[in-house]
Amino acid sequence: MTSRGTIYTYSIIYSASQAFKDQTPFVIAVVEDEGSRILTRIEGYEKDRPISIGMEVELSRIDDNGYKLYKFI
């Protein structure tokens, strides 16, 4: 497992269900990591923060379900 990946594509979520409403806006992205593409959430997004395809992100942690979560660097 590498500690970094690059954003292949992304979406900024501004409107969410009641369970996630207090966490908006947040970023869901497909990250290229070790030749694989992983759908993940990018932690640490703040409104109006610059984000782009090809941007490098860092592995933040693996959650309780075994999913990789990334953060901005």
KAJO-V55444 format. One record per residue. N is the residue number from 0. RES is the residue in three letters. PHI is phi in radians with two decimals (NA if undefined). NEAR is the number of other ideal C-beta (glycine too) atoms within 12 Angstrom. D_FIRST is the distance of its C-alpha to the first C-alpha in Angstrom with 1 decimal. Layout:
BEGIN
n=N res=RES phi=PHI near=NEAR d_first=D_FIRST
n=N res=RES phi=PHI near=NEAR d_first=D_FIRST
END
This chain:
BEGIN
n=0 res=MET phi=NA near=14 d_first=0.0
n=1 res=THR phi=-1.45 near=18 d_first=3.8
n=2 res=SER phi=-1.69 near=17 d_first=6.6
n=3 res=ARG phi=-2.35 near=21 d_first=8.9
n=4 res=GLY phi=-2.60 near=33 d_first=10.2
n=5 res=THR phi=-2.18 near=28 d_first=13.8
n=6 res=ILE phi=-1.30 near=33 d_first=16.3
n=7 res=TYR phi=-1.54 near=26 d_first=17.7
n=8 res=THR phi=-2.77 near=22 d_first=20.4
n=9 res=TYR phi=-2.74 near=30 d_first=21.3
n=10 res=SER phi=-2.48 near=22 d_first=24.2
n=11 res=ILE phi=-1.66 near=24 d_first=25.7
n=12 res=ILE phi=-1.64 near=20 d_first=27.2
n=13 res=TYR phi=-1.82 near=16 d_first=30.6
n=14 res=SER phi=-2.26 near=13 d_first=32.2
n=15 res=ALA phi=-2.48 near=17 d_first=30.7
n=16 res=SER phi=-1.12 near=10 d_first=32.0
n=17 res=GLN phi=-0.95 near=9 d_first=33.6
n=18 res=ALA phi=-1.14 near=8 d_first=30.5
n=19 res=PHE phi=-2.03 near=15 d_first=28.6
n=20 res=LYS phi=-0.97 near=13 d_first=31.6
n=21 res=ASP phi=-1.31 near=10 d_first=31.3
n=22 res=GLN phi=-1.80 near=19 d_first=27.7
n=23 res=THR phi=-1.37 near=19 d_first=28.8
n=24 res=PRO phi=-1.38 near=24 d_first=28.0
n=25 res=PHE phi=-2.48 near=29 d_first=24.3
n=26 res=VAL phi=-1.96 near=34 d_first=21.8
n=27 res=ILE phi=-1.91 near=28 d_first=20.1
n=28 res=ALA phi=-2.47 near=36 d_first=18.0
n=29 res=VAL phi=-1.73 near=24 d_first=16.1
n=30 res=VAL phi=-1.96 near=38 d_first=13.0
n=31 res=GLU phi=-1.49 near=26 d_first=11.7
n=32 res=ASP phi=-2.50 near=26 d_first=8.0
n=33 res=GLU phi=0.95 near=15 d_first=7.2
n=34 res=GLY phi=1.42 near=11 d_first=10.7
n=35 res=SER phi=-1.89 near=16 d_first=10.7
n=36 res=ARG phi=-1.90 near=17 d_first=12.8
n=37 res=ILE phi=-2.14 near=29 d_first=12.2
n=38 res=LEU phi=-1.40 near=23 d_first=15.4
n=39 res=THR phi=-2.67 near=35 d_first=14.9
n=40 res=ARG phi=-1.69 near=31 d_first=17.1
n=41 res=ILE phi=-1.76 near=38 d_first=17.0
n=42 res=GLU phi=-1.38 near=26 d_first=18.4
n=43 res=GLY phi=1.58 near=20 d_first=21.2
n=44 res=TYR phi=-1.29 near=28 d_first=23.1
n=45 res=GLU phi=-2.16 near=16 d_first=26.8
n=46 res=LYS phi=-0.88 near=13 d_first=29.6
n=47 res=ASP phi=1.23 near=9 d_first=30.3
n=48 res=ARG phi=-1.23 near=18 d_first=27.1
n=49 res=PRO phi=-1.10 near=14 d_first=26.4
n=50 res=ILE phi=-2.54 near=27 d_first=23.5
n=51 res=SER phi=-2.66 near=17 d_first=23.0
n=52 res=ILE phi=-1.10 near=17 d_first=21.2
n=53 res=GLY phi=1.61 near=15 d_first=19.0
n=54 res=MET phi=-1.14 near=26 d_first=18.5
n=55 res=GLU phi=-1.44 near=24 d_first=15.4
n=56 res=VAL phi=-2.24 near=36 d_first=13.8
n=57 res=GLU phi=-2.04 near=24 d_first=11.5
n=58 res=LEU phi=-1.09 near=26 d_first=9.2
n=59 res=SER phi=-1.58 near=22 d_first=12.1
n=60 res=ARG phi=-2.99 near=19 d_first=11.4
n=61 res=ILE phi=-1.94 near=15 d_first=10.9
n=62 res=ASP phi=-1.30 near=14 d_first=14.5
n=63 res=ASP phi=-1.08 near=7 d_first=16.8
n=64 res=ASN phi=-1.66 near=9 d_first=16.3
n=65 res=GLY phi=1.55 near=11 d_first=12.5
n=66 res=TYR phi=-1.54 near=17 d_first=12.1
n=67 res=LYS phi=-1.33 near=32 d_first=9.8
n=68 res=LEU phi=-2.11 near=29 d_first=12.4
n=69 res=TYR phi=-1.95 near=40 d_first=12.5
n=70 res=LYS phi=-2.39 near=27 d_first=15.4
n=71 res=PHE phi=-1.28 near=28 d_first=17.6
n=72 res=ILE phi=-2.14 near=17 d_first=17.7
END
